[in-house]
Amino acid sequence: MMRLAVIGAGRIGAVHAAAVAAHPAAQLVLVADPDVAAAARIAEPHGARWTGSVEEVFADPTIAAVIVGSPTRFHVEQIVAAVRAGKAVLVEKPVDLDLARVDECLATVGADAHRVMVGFNRRFDPGFAEVKRRVDTGEIGSLEQLTIISRDPQAAPAGYLVGSGGIFRDMTIHDFDMARFLLGDVVEVSAVGQNLDPEIAAIGDFDAAVVTLTGASGAVATIINSRHCATGYDQRLEAFGPLGSLEAGNHTATTVRFNGPGVSAAAGPYLDFFLERYAVAYRAELDHFLAAIGSGAAPSPTLVDGREALALAEAATVSARTGERVRLTPTTHVTTHASTREASS
């Protein structure tokens, strides 16, 4: 039985705590959050302890792994502390909002980076995972075009968005990872941001965006994002090649469809929140994490995957602000070069 702790008693911490508590090979031991009452609300129903000090997590030698679901600004220090304490780590995205801090994290954990998994849970969605497997078998031939559509039912509160790092670091980062998962290395980024919501524009962010990624293979991915969608949580993906295409569509609560005189195949609304839409993916993500720890294998997505997704987010931010394409190179930071810009890859 693997003994785990969860750091962070917010929405995502509650999801991870419940998943650990329900897993037959895991035991939720401790929930840590400066808001002790919030930690207690999550821990007590699962028979776990709670604390206001994250140091208690790192000091407990019986805890084998830590799930970091705290605010992003604490991720790097908590990753480093957990690894130094000999624990495996599953950290929520993004690793940090600053690429340089992620590079420092990688340098600090060094050879122990293989003990850190980044929570890009969409890789574990059954539909998306099947598309990946079938692309890899060559069923559609060489991947030529990838389309990812990701729209939220409504924008998060402005108080959250103002500290989120912007749409590319907060929202699109999942899609950047999915694009890399299917496409491989990306060499160029072009992004257009939209200001359709005056409240989001007022905090200096975009509420919608379209991003084009060019892969080293020549394949191209298009990512379409919006902070609002009247039809619900819109999550779709299409992979296209010379032999055909593969699609993963939206989910509804049931598979029931109505056919009548004025309508065909009428379905219920899309699942309206990421916690419901990706519930299976969160469980599969935990399965993978625990299996990797148990076998001594490196879990995936890796800390490097987290870094590369953030590099794409940084490049997209530059492209959307300047209207220029951004070439990805092995450098460390975004730099300006005449009519083009270069970013780390």
BAZA-106192 format. One line per field, with one value per residue (C-alpha): residue number from 1; residue in three letters; x, y, z. Coordinates in nm, 2 decimals, always signed. Layout:
REM residues N
n	NUM ...
res	ala ...
c1	X ...
c2	Y ...
c3	Z ...
//
This chain:
REM residues 345
n	1 2 3 4 5 6 7 8 9 10 11 12 13 14 15 16 17 18 19 20 21 22 23 24 25 26 27 28 29 30 31 32 33 34 35 36 37 38 39 40 41 42 43 44 45 46 47 48 49 50 51 52 53 54 55 56 57 58 59 60 61 62 63 64 65 66 67 68 69 70 71 72 73 74 75 76 77 78 79 80 81 82 83 84 85 86 87 88 89 90 91 92 93 94 95 96 97 98 99 100 101 102 103 104 105 106 107 108 109 110 111 112 113 114 115 116 117 118 119 120 121 122 123 124 125 126 127 128 129 130 131 132 133 134 135 136 137 138 139 140 141 142 143 144 145 146 147 148 149 150 151 152 153 154 155 156 157 158 159 160 161 162 163 164 165 166 167 168 169 170 171 172 173 174 175 176 177 178 179 180 181 182 183 184 185 186 187 188 189 190 191 192 193 194 195 196 197 198 199 200 201 202 203 204 205 206 207 208 209 210 211 212 213 214 215 216 217 218 219 220 221 222 223 224 225 226 227 228 229 230 231 232 233 234 235 236 237 238 239 240 241 242 243 244 245 246 247 248 249 250 251 252 253 254 255 256 257 258 259 260 261 262 263 264 265 266 267 268 269 270 271 272 273 274 275 276 277 278 279 280 281 282 283 284 285 286 287 288 289 290 291 292 293 294 295 296 297 298 299 300 301 302 303 304 305 306 307 308 309 310 311 312 313 314 315 316 317 318 319 320 321 322 323 324 325 326 327 328 329 330 331 332 333 334 335 336 337 338 339 340 341 342 343 344 345
res	met met arg leu ala val ile gly ala gly arg ile gly ala val his ala ala ala val ala ala his pro ala ala gln leu val leu val ala asp pro asp val ala ala ala ala arg ile ala glu pro his gly ala arg trp thr gly ser val glu glu val phe ala asp pro thr ile ala ala val ile val gly ser pro thr arg phe his val glu gln ile val ala ala val arg ala gly lys ala val leu val glu lys pro val asp leu asp leu ala arg val asp glu cys leu ala thr val gly ala asp ala his arg val met val gly phe asn arg arg phe asp pro gly phe ala glu val lys arg arg val asp thr gly glu ile gly ser leu glu gln leu thr ile ile ser arg asp pro gln ala ala pro ala gly tyr leu val gly ser gly gly ile phe arg asp met thr ile his asp phe asp met ala arg phe leu leu gly asp val val glu val ser ala val gly gln asn leu asp pro glu ile ala ala ile gly asp phe asp ala ala val val thr leu thr gly ala ser gly ala val ala thr ile ile asn ser arg his cys ala thr gly tyr asp gln arg leu glu ala phe gly pro leu gly ser leu glu ala gly asn his thr ala thr thr val arg phe asn gly pro gly val ser ala ala ala gly pro tyr leu asp phe phe leu glu arg tyr ala val ala tyr arg ala glu leu asp his phe leu ala ala ile gly ser gly ala ala pro ser pro thr leu val asp gly arg glu ala leu ala leu ala glu ala ala thr val ser ala arg thr gly glu arg val arg leu thr pro thr thr his val thr thr his ala ser thr arg glu ala ser ser
c1	+0.00 +0.16 +0.13 +0.07 +0.02 -0.16 -0.04 -0.31 -0.67 -0.84 -1.05 -0.78 -0.64 -0.98 -0.99 -0.65 -0.73 -1.05 -0.87 -0.59 -0.84 -1.04 -0.74 -0.69 -0.31 -0.28 -0.35 -0.41 -0.21 -0.19 -0.34 -0.14 -0.26 -0.20 -0.58 -0.61 -0.99 -0.98 -0.72 -0.95 -1.25 -1.07 -0.87 -1.13 -1.38 -1.10 -0.96 -0.64 -0.45 -0.43 -0.18 -0.11 +0.26 +0.39 +0.72 +0.53 +0.48 +0.85 +0.95 +0.74 +0.96 +0.65 +0.52 +0.64 +0.49 +0.35 +0.08 +0.14 -0.18 -0.09 -0.09 +0.16 +0.41 +0.49 +0.53 +0.91 +1.01 +0.77 +0.90 +1.26 +1.18 +0.99 +1.26 +1.53 +1.32 +1.33 +0.97 +0.82 +0.61 +0.30 +0.28 -0.01 +0.05 +0.21 +0.54 +0.59 +0.49 +0.86 +1.07 +1.39 +1.25 +1.16 +1.52 +1.65 +1.42 +1.55 +1.91 +1.85 +1.68 +1.93 +1.94 +1.62 +1.41 +1.28 +1.09 +0.87 +0.55 +0.36 -0.02 -0.11 -0.40 -0.55 -0.29 -0.48 -0.82 -0.93 -1.03 -0.72 -0.50 -0.66 -0.60 -0.23 -0.20 -0.36 -0.15 +0.16 +0.06 +0.05 -0.32 -0.37 -0.02 +0.22 +0.04 +0.00 -0.25 -0.37 -0.67 -0.73 -1.04 -1.06 -1.33 -1.44 -1.81 -1.74 -1.44 -1.29 -1.33 -1.10 -0.94 -0.81 -0.72 -0.51 -0.26 -0.29 -0.01 -0.24 -0.45 -0.15 +0.02 -0.31 -0.54 -0.36 -0.08 -0.28 -0.32 +0.05 +0.13 -0.13 +0.02 +0.37 +0.23 +0.10 +0.32 +0.66 +0.91 +0.77 +0.99 +0.76 +0.47 +0.22 -0.06 -0.35 -0.52 -0.87 -1.02 -1.39 -1.45 -1.38 -1.33 -1.05 -0.91 -0.89 -0.65 -0.43 -0.52 -0.69 -1.02 -0.98 -0.69 -0.59 -0.24 -0.05 +0.24 +0.48 +0.64 +0.99 +0.83 +0.65 +0.31 +0.10 -0.12 -0.40 -0.52 -0.85 -0.93 -1.20 -1.29 -1.66 -1.88 -2.26 -2.27 -2.06 -1.71 -1.60 -1.31 -1.23 -0.94 -0.88 -0.56 -0.54 -0.30 -0.29 -0.47 -0.75 -0.83 -0.91 -1.15 -1.22 -1.54 -1.72 -1.88 -2.24 -2.38 -2.53 -2.52 -2.90 -3.00 -3.35 -3.47 -3.80 -3.98 -3.77 -3.44 -3.20 -2.96 -3.04 -2.82 -2.80 -2.55 -2.18 -2.04 -2.00 -1.68 -1.33 -1.37 -1.66 -1.52 -1.18 -1.27 -1.16 -0.83 -0.75 -0.79 -0.58 -0.31 -0.29 -0.27 +0.02 +0.20 +0.16 +0.27 +0.58 +0.67 +0.62 +0.83 +1.10 +1.03 +1.01 +0.65 +0.53 +0.47 +0.81 +0.94 +1.10 +0.75 +0.63 +0.92 +0.86 +0.48 +0.57 +0.82 +0.54 +0.32 +0.59 +0.64 +0.27 +0.24 +0.52 +0.36 +0.02 +0.16 +0.39 +0.21 +0.53 +0.61 +0.84 +1.11 +1.21 +1.58 +1.79 +1.84 +1.71 +1.50 +1.28 +1.50 +1.42 +1.57 +1.46 +1.13 +1.13 +1.17 +1.33 +1.24 +1.37 +1.27
c2	+0.00 +0.33 +0.61 +0.95 +1.31 +1.59 +1.95 +2.20 +2.19 +2.37 +2.23 +2.02 +1.90 +1.76 +1.57 +1.41 +1.33 +1.15 +0.96 +0.84 +0.75 +0.54 +0.36 +0.00 +0.04 +0.37 +0.53 +0.90 +0.98 +1.36 +1.67 +1.99 +2.35 +2.68 +2.69 +2.42 +2.41 +2.35 +2.07 +1.91 +1.92 +1.72 +1.48 +1.39 +1.21 +0.99 +0.91 +1.11 +1.35 +1.72 +2.00 +2.36 +2.30 +2.14 +2.07 +1.79 +1.62 +1.63 +1.52 +1.20 +0.91 +0.69 +0.90 +0.77 +1.02 +1.37 +1.52 +1.90 +2.09 +2.41 +2.75 +2.76 +2.99 +2.72 +2.43 +2.45 +2.48 +2.19 +1.97 +2.03 +1.97 +1.65 +1.51 +1.60 +1.41 +1.10 +1.12 +1.09 +1.38 +1.44 +1.81 +2.00 +2.21 +2.45 +2.37 +2.75 +3.06 +3.14 +2.92 +3.02 +2.88 +2.56 +2.53 +2.60 +2.33 +2.08 +2.17 +2.13 +1.80 +1.67 +1.30 +1.27 +1.45 +1.10 +1.10 +1.39 +1.36 +1.66 +1.64 +1.67 +1.44 +1.47 +1.22 +0.97 +1.04 +0.72 +0.88 +1.09 +0.80 +0.58 +0.84 +0.85 +0.47 +0.45 +0.74 +0.56 +0.23 +0.42 +0.37 +0.71 +0.72 +1.00 +1.26 +1.57 +1.79 +1.80 +2.00 +2.06 +2.24 +2.34 +2.58 +2.64 +2.68 +3.01 +3.22 +3.18 +3.48 +3.78 +3.74 +3.40 +3.50 +3.80 +3.57 +3.28 +3.38 +3.44 +3.21 +3.04 +2.94 +2.86 +2.71 +2.64 +2.47 +2.14 +2.17 +2.24 +1.92 +1.73 +1.87 +1.76 +1.42 +1.36 +1.58 +1.55 +1.84 +2.19 +2.43 +2.73 +2.90 +3.15 +3.28 +3.52 +3.64 +3.77 +4.04 +3.98 +4.00 +4.35 +4.23 +3.99 +4.26 +4.50 +4.27 +4.24 +3.89 +3.73 +3.54 +3.34 +3.24 +3.04 +2.89 +2.72 +2.49 +2.36 +2.03 +1.93 +1.66 +1.93 +1.84 +2.13 +2.15 +2.41 +2.49 +2.67 +2.81 +3.02 +3.11 +3.07 +2.83 +2.83 +2.45 +2.36 +2.22 +2.17 +1.92 +1.77 +1.65 +1.54 +1.37 +1.37 +1.18 +1.05 +0.73 +0.88 +1.07 +0.99 +1.20 +1.21 +1.40 +1.56 +1.37 +1.38 +1.23 +0.94 +0.80 +0.84 +1.02 +1.14 +1.11 +1.27 +1.46 +1.78 +1.65 +1.36 +1.22 +1.50 +1.46 +1.61 +1.89 +1.83 +1.76 +2.11 +2.10 +1.96 +1.76 +1.56 +1.55 +1.42 +1.21 +0.89 +1.06 +1.16 +0.81 +0.67 +0.93 +0.82 +0.45 +0.54 +0.74 +0.46 +0.19 +0.39 +0.44 +0.08 -0.05 +0.22 +0.34 +0.71 +0.84 +1.04 +1.33 +1.43 +1.75 +1.81 +1.78 +2.04 +2.27 +2.22 +2.30 +2.62 +2.71 +2.69 +2.90 +3.16 +3.16 +3.19 +3.49 +3.66 +3.58 +3.70 +4.03 +4.10 +3.94 +3.76 +3.39 +3.25 +3.00 +2.76 +2.71 +2.54 +2.88 +2.94 +3.26 +3.44 +3.68 +3.92 +3.88 +4.14 +4.03 +3.69 +3.59 +3.29 +3.10 +2.81 +2.46
c3	+0.00 -0.12 +0.14 -0.02 +0.09 -0.09 -0.07 -0.14 -0.02 -0.31 -0.59 -0.75 -0.42 -0.33 -0.66 -0.60 -0.24 -0.33 -0.61 -0.38 -0.10 -0.35 -0.50 -0.39 -0.39 -0.22 +0.12 +0.18 +0.49 +0.51 +0.35 +0.40 +0.35 +0.53 +0.55 +0.82 +0.80 +0.43 +0.48 +0.74 +0.52 +0.26 +0.49 +0.75 +0.53 +0.40 +0.75 +0.68 +0.90 +0.81 +0.88 +0.81 +0.76 +0.43 +0.62 +0.80 +0.47 +0.38 +0.73 +0.74 +0.63 +0.58 +0.30 -0.04 -0.27 -0.28 -0.50 -0.53 -0.60 -0.43 -0.61 -0.90 -0.72 -0.47 -0.71 -0.76 -0.40 -0.30 -0.59 -0.47 -0.10 -0.18 -0.40 -0.14 +0.11 -0.11 -0.23 -0.57 -0.69 -0.91 -0.96 -1.12 -1.43 -1.49 -1.31 -1.28 -1.48 -1.54 -1.77 -1.59 -1.26 -1.43 -1.56 -1.21 -1.08 -1.34 -1.25 -0.88 -0.89 -1.14 -1.17 -0.96 -1.22 -1.32 -0.99 -1.09 -1.30 -1.43 -1.42 -1.79 -1.72 -2.08 -2.20 -2.00 -2.14 -2.30 -2.63 -2.67 -2.56 -2.83 -3.09 -2.98 -3.00 -3.34 -3.48 -3.35 -3.53 -3.86 -3.92 -4.08 -4.22 -4.12 -3.91 -4.13 -3.94 -3.58 -3.46 -3.09 -2.98 -2.61 -2.49 -2.13 -2.05 -1.88 -1.77 -1.43 -1.20 -1.28 -0.94 -1.05 -1.40 -1.30 -1.13 -1.38 -1.61 -1.90 -2.12 -2.28 -1.95 -1.77 -2.03 -2.36 -2.18 -2.17 -2.54 -2.60 -2.41 -2.61 -2.94 -2.84 -2.73 -3.08 -3.30 -3.14 -3.13 -3.23 -3.42 -3.48 -3.30 -3.43 -3.21 -3.24 -2.92 -2.91 -2.67 -2.69 -2.31 -2.18 -1.82 -1.93 -2.17 -1.87 -1.68 -1.99 -2.10 -2.39 -2.36 -2.68 -2.90 -3.21 -3.22 -3.50 -3.42 -3.68 -3.59 -3.68 -3.91 -4.10 -3.95 -3.83 -3.52 -3.48 -3.13 -3.08 -2.74 -2.58 -2.22 -2.29 -2.48 -2.48 -2.55 -2.25 -2.20 -2.56 -2.59 -2.93 -3.12 -3.48 -3.62 -4.00 -4.24 -4.59 -4.50 -4.30 -3.98 -3.62 -3.41 -3.03 -2.95 -2.67 -2.38 -2.27 -1.95 -2.14 -2.49 -2.54 -2.86 -2.97 -3.33 -3.42 -3.70 -3.66 -3.53 -3.56 -3.30 -3.05 -2.75 -2.40 -2.32 -2.30 -1.96 -1.82 -1.61 -1.64 -1.32 -1.47 -1.83 -1.72 -1.41 -1.58 -1.69 -1.34 -1.21 -1.50 -1.43 -1.07 -1.18 -1.40 -1.13 -0.87 -1.11 -1.21 -0.84 -0.76 -1.05 -1.03 -1.38 -1.47 -1.49 -1.79 -1.86 -1.72 -1.57 -1.91 -2.07 -1.83 -1.93 -2.30 -2.27 -2.08 -2.35 -2.61 -2.39 -2.36 -2.73 -2.80 -2.56 -2.75 -3.09 -2.98 -2.85 -3.14 -3.44 -3.52 -3.57 -3.30 -3.39 -3.12 -3.06 -2.79 -2.61 -2.26 -2.29 -2.55 -2.75 -3.03 -3.38 -3.64 -3.80 -3.62 -3.25 -3.10 -2.79 -2.59 -2.70
//
